[in-house]
Amino acid sequence: MSAFYGLTELSCQNVKMRNKTSILIIILTSLLSLPAISLAVTVEGMAENVKNISLKVGIAAVVVFWVATGVLFLSAQGSPEKVSTAKKALFMAIAGTVIIIIAATAISFVSSALGV
């Protein structure tokens, strides 16, 4: 196997897949935000619409990750490799949930601090 920055070929494929997924989520959020941006009368209304859509997409993604993690645990059937993969997915689902909670809290905090 060839190494790319110390990663095996399989790890490189995983990184590329994550990058593609991240780009897809950004594009999806942007496309969903376009109608909200065009229908907003003020800049504050536009920011509020984008915030609401972004949080909804993020929450939906986290729910999908939790369901996928559950399926991974159920399909592991005691196999150490599959359980290890499911544990990694669990930690990523937890991290995603924490990121969404922090983002929602930060948006709330900044909005209240600016009086918007």
C-alpha positions in Angstrom: 0.0 0.0 0.0 1.2 3.4 -0.8 1.4 6.0 1.9 0.1 9.6 1.6 1.1 11.8 4.5 1.4 8.7 6.7 -2.0 7.4 5.8 -2.8 4.1 4.1 -4.7 4.0 0.9 -7.9 3.0 2.7 -7.5 5.9 5.1 -7.0 8.3 2.1 -10.2 7.0 0.6 -12.0 7.6 3.9 -10.6 11.2 4.1 -11.7 11.8 0.5 -15.2 10.5 1.2 -15.5 12.8 4.3 -14.4 15.7 2.2 -17.0 14.9 -0.4 -19.7 14.5 2.3 -18.7 17.8 3.9 -18.8 19.6 0.5 -22.2 18.0 -0.2 -23.6 19.2 3.1 -22.3 22.8 2.5 -23.8 22.8 -1.0 -27.1 21.4 0.3 -27.3 24.0 3.0 -26.5 26.8 0.5 -29.2 25.6 -1.9 -31.8 25.4 0.9 -30.8 28.9 2.0 -31.3 30.6 -1.4 -35.1 30.9 -1.1 -34.8 32.2 2.5 -32.2 34.8 1.4 -34.3 36.0 -1.5 -37.5 36.3 0.5 -35.9 38.2 3.4 -36.7 41.9 3.5 -33.9 42.9 5.8 -30.3 41.7 6.5 -31.5 40.5 9.9 -34.3 38.5 8.4 -31.9 37.0 5.9 -29.5 36.0 8.7 -32.3 34.6 10.7 -33.6 32.5 7.8 -30.1 31.1 7.0 -29.6 30.3 10.7 -32.8 28.4 10.9 -32.2 26.4 7.8 -28.5 25.6 8.7 -29.6 24.4 12.2 -32.3 22.2 10.7 -29.9 20.6 8.2 -27.3 20.1 11.0 -29.9 18.5 13.3 -31.1 16.2 10.5 -27.5 15.2 9.8 -26.9 14.4 13.4 -30.1 12.3 13.6 -28.9 10.4 10.5 -25.5 9.8 12.2 -27.1 8.5 15.3 -29.3 6.1 13.4 -26.3 4.9 11.3 -24.3 4.4 14.6 -27.2 2.3 16.0 -27.3 0.2 12.8 -23.5 -0.3 13.0 -23.7 -1.5 16.6 -26.6 -3.9 15.8 -24.8 -5.3 12.8 -21.5 -5.8 14.6 -22.7 -9.0 16.3 -19.6 -9.1 18.6 -17.0 -8.8 15.8 -14.2 -6.7 17.3 -13.5 -4.9 14.0 -17.1 -3.9 13.5 -17.5 -2.9 17.2 -14.5 -0.7 16.8 -16.0 0.9 13.7 -19.3 1.4 15.6 -17.4 3.0 18.5 -15.7 5.5 16.2 -19.1 6.3 14.6 -20.5 6.8 18.1 -17.8 9.3 19.1 -18.3 11.1 15.8 -22.1 11.3 16.4 -21.5 12.6 19.9 -19.0 15.2 18.5 -21.6 16.3 15.8 -24.3 16.6 18.5 -22.0 18.7 20.7 -21.0 20.9 17.7 -24.7 21.6 16.8 -25.5 22.4 20.5 -22.5 24.8 20.7 -23.4 26.4 17.4 -27.0 27.0 18.5 -25.9 28.3 21.8 -23.4 30.6 20.2 -25.9 32.0 17.7 -28.4 32.6 20.6 -25.7 34.3 22.7 -24.5 36.6 19.9 -28.1 37.4 18.9 -29.0 38.4 22.4 -25.8 40.3 22.9 -26.4 42.3 19.7 -30.1 42.8 20.5 -31.3 41.2 17.3 
